[in-house]
Structure formats: structure tokens, C-alpha cells
């Protein structure tokens, strides 16, 4: 299904490469109509060239300016609004930046944002999760301009080769002076990033402390080439940093294999991982809710099971 709208997709990037979340947003946008991309940043020629190769993209708008170097939403939103003069829909991935920019764009355009869509049913009709993913709502908008965020796990990723889009420079809207970049602490992690990892090993509160994460979860993850995740309880208890959190208030993931260790399976955690292809649960409580969604369940003491499992791999 392809509509007749002209869409503008926010390109999530790290200054050198296009992030995977963008590719899912491109697929969603292509179901609405013509796809244009917006690459904003400083020194982003390489990103623009890569974006132009994405299959199904008609044009890449490039805003290269120091004001966009750190993707501050207060600077990006006016730029998007300017471009929305000749686009019908703004589509952003449901990432930290996407969720920061889109509401500001919606407010400036005075329209209702449609968040976290799972499917495109028509040019004005979409499905999205409600009640922590326990129900799917079909929503219809009457707004002429649409502002949409896309759940990355719900759409196939567009091919990164095969496109030959035109690249067009757009005028910067400059600094708004509303916010300034102070600094960022980037967590160094050699393991795959959670949202793009094929395998994830996640630990819960049952691990008891951060040392056990290092001793039990990480060796298993390293053997499998997996990303490491955690439940909110484990993050709140300080076992691991915030960016490990999987769930409704953390990252939404859908890897090929998700191994949940010592995670009871609270509804908020399930909302973040239940679309995984294969779910493996290890828990000593056979009544834990996690077993209701698990494809493979092992009732046992994780302190005995994990070393044995890691050794046999």
C-alpha cells in the first residue's frame, strides 16, 4: 500500500553513519507516499551520501550547521516546521531524539502527534500500542499535517543500498538560543547496541548485585556475541547503568533471541521485549509471568545454571 502524501523522515545518525532506527521509519513513511529525508548536523556529508542510497528515498534535505551538531530539539524543530511547508507528514523513529523533536514539531504546527505506530492502515489511520502493549488502538487523524513516531521493531528495515536520491542543501534556521549543549558522557560498550543486537542476555533483580552481572551475565553474552540488557528493578537497584534497561520506560527490542535471567516478567518489561523471535527464560519461580511468553523455559537456580550454560557453549 502506498499513499499520496509527501513525507519527511528524520534521519537518526551519529555524525558518520545512519542508525538502524531510521530504516524502519523509512519503511513506514514509504507506505504513506513519497519519502524525503532530513539529515541535520555538522559535517554530515558522509551521512547524506549514505542516506541517499537508502532504497525508496526520493530526496535528501541536508541542513549542515553548528546549530544542529548535537541534535538539540529546540534548534531542530523550527527547521522541520519550515520544511513542513511543502511536506504532508513528519515521521521520526521512536528514539530518544525522535521523541524529543516530534512533540515540539507537533506543538509548533498545532496538530496532534501520533506516537509509536505499529502499522499504517491508510493515509490518516494507524495502529499503536496502549496499556503497555496489552491492547492495540486504531487511531485516525483529521489533521492536514501529520507528526508520527514509529516503533522500530514493528517495521522491516529499508535496504541501505539501491537508492539514488537527489541531495539538496536547505537553509539553516540557526540557533534559537533556548538551549545549549553542555556535554555528554558516552558509555563505552564493545557489545552490540541493544536496539540492533541479534541476541540479548538480560538480567533481573535476582542477580542480587552488579558483581554477579559481571561474573554471570557478561561471560554468557560474550560467548554468544550478545548485547546485555536488564530489567528496571536491576537498573533501579544500581546493578547496571540506565542504558541497559529494557521495557516500557527503557528500550523496546526485538532480537532473534532474548534470554531473560532472573526476570519475573512484569508487564512493563514484557512491553519492551515480547516481539523477540525466541524468548528463553531462566527463573527459579515456576509461576513467574515470564514463562507465559517464553518459547523455552528453564526452572532453576541461575547461579548454578548460568556457569554451566556458559561452559557448554
C-alpha positions as CSV (number, residue, x, y, z in Angstrom):
1,X,0.0,0.0,0.0
2,X,1.4,3.4,-1.0
3,X,-0.4,6.7,-0.3
4,X,-0.1,10.1,-2.0
5,X,1.5,12.0,0.9
6,X,4.9,13.7,0.8
7,X,6.7,12.6,3.9
8,X,9.8,14.0,5.7
9,X,11.7,11.4,7.7
10,X,14.1,12.5,10.5
11,X,17.5,10.7,10.0
12,X,18.9,9.5,13.2
13,X,22.7,9.3,12.9
14,X,26.0,9.5,14.9
15,X,27.7,12.0,12.6
16,X,29.2,9.3,10.4
17,X,26.5,6.6,9.8
18,X,22.7,6.3,9.6
19,X,21.3,4.4,12.5
20,X,19.0,1.4,12.1
21,X,16.0,3.1,13.6
22,X,15.9,5.4,10.6
23,X,15.5,2.5,8.2
24,X,12.3,1.3,9.9
25,X,10.9,4.8,9.8
26,X,11.6,4.9,6.0
27,X,9.6,1.7,5.6
28,X,6.7,3.2,7.5
29,X,6.9,6.5,5.5
30,X,7.0,4.7,2.2
31,X,3.5,3.3,2.9
32,X,2.3,6.9,3.2
33,X,3.8,8.1,-0.1
34,X,6.9,9.8,-1.4
35,X,9.8,9.7,1.0
36,X,12.2,12.6,1.7
37,X,14.8,12.5,4.4
38,X,16.2,15.2,6.6
39,X,19.9,15.0,7.6
40,X,20.8,17.7,10.2
41,X,24.1,18.1,11.8
42,X,27.6,19.5,11.4
43,X,29.9,18.0,8.7
44,X,27.3,15.4,7.7
45,X,28.2,14.9,4.0
46,X,29.0,11.2,4.6
47,X,25.7,10.7,6.3
48,X,23.8,12.4,3.5
49,X,25.6,10.3,0.9
50,X,24.6,7.1,2.8
51,X,21.1,8.3,3.3
52,X,20.7,8.9,-0.5
53,X,21.5,5.2,-1.1
54,X,18.6,4.0,1.1
55,X,16.0,2.2,-1.2
56,X,12.8,4.1,-1.9
57,X,14.1,7.6,-1.0
58,X,13.3,10.4,-3.4
59,X,15.3,13.3,-1.9
60,X,17.6,14.1,1.0
61,X,17.4,17.5,2.6
62,X,20.7,18.4,4.3
63,X,21.0,21.1,7.0
64,X,24.7,21.4,7.8
65,X,25.2,23.9,10.6
66,X,26.9,24.1,14.0
67,X,23.4,24.7,15.5
68,X,22.5,21.1,14.6
69,X,25.7,19.5,15.8
70,X,24.2,17.9,18.9
71,X,20.6,17.5,17.6
72,X,19.2,19.8,20.1
73,X,15.4,19.5,19.7
74,X,14.9,23.3,20.3
75,X,17.1,24.0,17.2
76,X,15.8,21.1,15.0
77,X,12.1,21.7,15.5
78,X,11.9,25.1,13.7
79,X,13.9,23.6,10.8
80,X,11.4,20.7,10.5
81,X,8.5,23.2,10.7
82,X,10.0,25.2,7.8
83,X,10.3,22.1,5.7
84,X,6.7,21.0,6.6
85,X,5.5,23.9,4.4
86,X,5.9,21.5,1.5
87,X,5.5,18.1,3.2
88,X,2.4,16.4,4.5
89,X,3.8,14.2,7.2
90,X,6.8,14.3,9.5
91,X,8.0,10.8,10.5
92,X,10.6,10.1,13.2
93,X,11.8,6.9,14.8
94,X,10.7,6.4,18.5
95,X,14.2,7.1,19.8
96,X,15.3,9.5,22.5
97,X,16.0,12.2,19.8
98,X,12.8,11.4,17.8
99,X,10.7,11.6,20.9
100,X,12.3,14.9,21.8
101,X,11.9,16.5,18.4
102,X,8.4,15.3,17.3
103,X,6.3,16.8,20.1
104,X,7.9,20.2,19.6
105,X,7.1,20.0,15.8
106,X,3.5,18.9,16.6
107,X,3.1,21.8,19.0
108,X,4.5,24.4,16.5
109,X,2.2,23.0,13.8
110,X,-0.7,22.8,16.3
111,X,-1.5,19.2,15.4
112,X,-1.9,16.0,17.5
113,X,1.1,13.7,17.4
114,X,0.6,10.0,16.7
115,X,3.1,8.1,18.7
116,X,4.8,4.8,18.4
117,X,2.9,3.5,15.4
118,X,2.9,-0.3,14.7
119,X,1.3,-0.2,11.2
120,X,0.0,2.2,8.6
121,X,-3.7,1.4,7.8
122,X,-4.2,4.4,5.5
123,X,-3.1,7.9,4.9
124,X,-4.8,9.0,8.1
125,X,-5.2,5.8,10.0
126,X,-2.6,3.9,12.1
127,X,-2.3,1.3,14.9
128,X,-0.4,2.0,18.1
129,X,0.0,0.2,21.5
130,X,-1.8,1.2,24.6
131,X,-1.9,-0.2,28.2
132,X,1.8,-1.2,28.0
133,X,1.2,-3.0,24.7
134,X,-1.7,-5.1,26.1
135,X,-4.1,-3.6,23.6
136,X,-3.6,-2.1,20.1
137,X,-5.6,1.0,19.3
138,X,-6.5,2.0,15.8
139,X,-6.4,5.8,15.5
140,X,-7.5,8.2,12.8
141,X,-6.4,11.8,12.4
142,X,-8.1,14.7,10.8
143,X,-5.0,16.9,10.9
144,X,-3.8,18.1,7.5
145,X,-0.2,17.8,8.6
146,X,0.8,14.6,10.4
147,X,3.5,14.2,13.0
148,X,4.3,10.5,13.6
149,X,6.8,8.5,15.6
150,X,7.5,4.9,14.6
151,X,8.2,1.9,16.7
152,X,11.4,0.5,15.1
153,X,10.6,-3.2,15.9
154,X,7.3,-3.1,14.1
155,X,8.6,-2.4,10.6
156,X,11.1,-4.1,8.3
157,X,14.3,-2.1,7.8
158,X,14.6,-0.5,4.4
159,X,17.6,-1.6,2.3
160,X,20.7,0.6,2.7
161,X,21.7,0.1,-1.0
162,X,19.8,0.6,-4.2
163,X,18.6,4.2,-3.9
164,X,19.9,7.2,-5.7
165,X,18.2,10.1,-4.2
166,X,18.8,13.8,-5.0
167,X,20.7,15.7,-2.3
168,X,19.6,19.2,-1.6
169,X,21.0,21.7,0.9
170,X,18.5,23.6,3.0
171,X,18.9,26.9,4.8
172,X,19.7,26.7,8.5
173,X,17.3,28.3,10.9
174,X,20.3,28.9,13.2
175,X,20.4,28.9,17.0
176,X,17.2,29.5,18.8
177,X,19.2,30.3,22.0
178,X,16.7,28.3,24.0
179,X,19.1,25.5,25.0
180,X,22.8,25.0,24.9
181,X,24.9,21.8,24.6
182,X,27.0,21.3,27.8
183,X,28.5,17.9,27.4
184,X,27.7,14.2,27.2
185,X,29.1,11.2,28.9
186,X,29.1,8.3,26.4
187,X,29.1,4.9,27.9
188,X,31.8,2.9,26.2
189,X,30.5,-0.6,25.3
190,X,32.1,-3.1,23.0
191,X,29.0,-5.2,22.9
192,X,26.2,-4.8,20.3
193,X,23.8,-1.9,20.9
194,X,20.6,-3.2,22.4
195,X,18.2,-2.0,19.7
196,X,20.2,-3.6,16.9
197,X,21.6,-6.7,18.7
198,X,20.6,-10.1,17.3
199,X,20.9,-11.8,20.7
200,X,20.3,-10.2,24.1
201,X,21.0,-11.6,27.5
202,X,19.1,-9.7,30.2
203,X,19.4,-9.9,34.0
204,X,16.9,-9.1,36.7
205,X,16.9,-8.3,40.4
206,X,17.5,-11.9,41.2
207,X,21.2,-11.4,40.3
208,X,21.5,-9.6,43.7
209,X,24.3,-7.2,42.7
210,X,26.4,-5.7,39.9
211,X,29.3,-8.1,40.5
212,X,27.1,-11.0,39.6
213,X,26.1,-9.3,36.4
214,X,29.8,-9.0,35.5
215,X,30.5,-12.6,36.7
216,X,27.5,-14.4,35.2
217,X,25.7,-12.4,32.5
218,X,28.6,-10.9,30.7
219,X,30.6,-14.1,30.0
220,X,27.4,-15.7,28.6
221,X,26.8,-12.6,26.4
222,X,30.4,-12.5,25.2
223,X,30.2,-16.2,24.2
224,X,27.0,-15.5,22.2
225,X,28.2,-12.2,20.8
226,X,25.1,-10.7,22.5
227,X,24.1,-7.3,23.9
228,X,23.5,-7.0,27.7
229,X,20.1,-5.8,29.0
230,X,18.4,-5.5,32.4
231,X,15.0,-5.1,34.0
232,X,14.1,-1.9,35.6
233,X,14.4,-3.4,39.0
234,X,18.1,-4.3,38.3
235,X,18.8,-0.8,37.0
236,X,17.0,0.9,39.9
237,X,19.0,-1.2,42.3
238,X,22.1,0.2,40.7
239,X,23.5,-3.2,39.4
240,X,23.9,-1.7,35.9
241,X,23.7,1.7,34.1
242,X,20.4,3.1,32.8
243,X,21.1,2.4,29.1
244,X,20.8,-1.4,29.8
245,X,17.1,-1.0,30.7
246,X,14.6,-3.0,28.5
247,X,10.9,-2.3,28.9
248,X,8.2,0.3,28.6
249,X,10.4,3.0,30.1
250,X,13.6,1.7,28.6
251,X,14.4,0.3,25.2
252,X,12.0,-1.6,23.0
253,X,13.9,-4.5,21.5
254,X,13.0,-7.4,19.2
255,X,16.1,-9.6,18.7
256,X,16.3,-13.1,17.2
257,X,16.9,-14.5,20.7
258,X,16.1,-12.9,24.1
259,X,17.5,-14.6,27.2
260,X,15.8,-13.4,30.4
261,X,17.7,-14.4,33.5
262,X,16.1,-13.9,36.9
263,X,13.5,-11.6,35.5
264,X,9.9,-12.2,36.8
265,X,8.3,-10.7,33.7
266,X,6.4,-7.6,34.9
267,X,4.1,-6.2,32.3
268,X,6.3,-3.1,31.8
269,X,9.3,-5.4,31.0
270,X,7.3,-7.6,28.6
271,X,6.2,-4.5,26.7
272,X,9.8,-4.0,25.7
273,X,10.8,-7.5,24.5
274,X,7.7,-9.6,23.7
275,X,8.2,-9.2,20.0
276,X,11.5,-11.1,20.2
277,X,11.6,-14.1,17.8
278,X,12.6,-16.6,20.5
279,X,12.4,-15.9,24.2
280,X,14.3,-18.0,26.7
281,X,13.5,-17.7,30.4
282,X,15.6,-18.9,33.3
283,X,14.0,-18.4,36.7
284,X,13.7,-20.5,39.9
285,X,10.0,-19.5,40.3
286,X,8.0,-21.7,38.0
287,X,5.0,-19.4,38.3
288,X,6.9,-16.3,37.1
289,X,4.8,-14.5,34.4
290,X,7.9,-14.5,32.1
291,X,7.2,-18.2,31.4
292,X,3.8,-17.2,29.8
293,X,5.6,-15.5,26.9
294,X,8.7,-17.7,26.8
295,X,9.3,-20.2,24.0
296,X,11.9,-22.1,26.1
297,X,11.7,-22.1,29.9
298,X,14.1,-23.4,32.4
299,X,13.2,-23.6,36.1
300,X,16.4,-23.5,38.0
301,X,18.8,-21.5,40.1
302,X,20.5,-19.0,37.8
303,X,23.7,-19.2,40.0
304,X,24.1,-22.9,39.0
305,X,22.5,-22.8,35.5
306,X,24.4,-19.9,34.0
307,X,28.0,-21.0,34.7
308,X,27.0,-24.5,33.3
309,X,25.4,-23.0,30.2
310,X,28.3,-20.7,29.6
311,X,30.8,-23.5,29.9
312,X,28.9,-25.7,27.4
313,X,28.8,-23.1,24.7
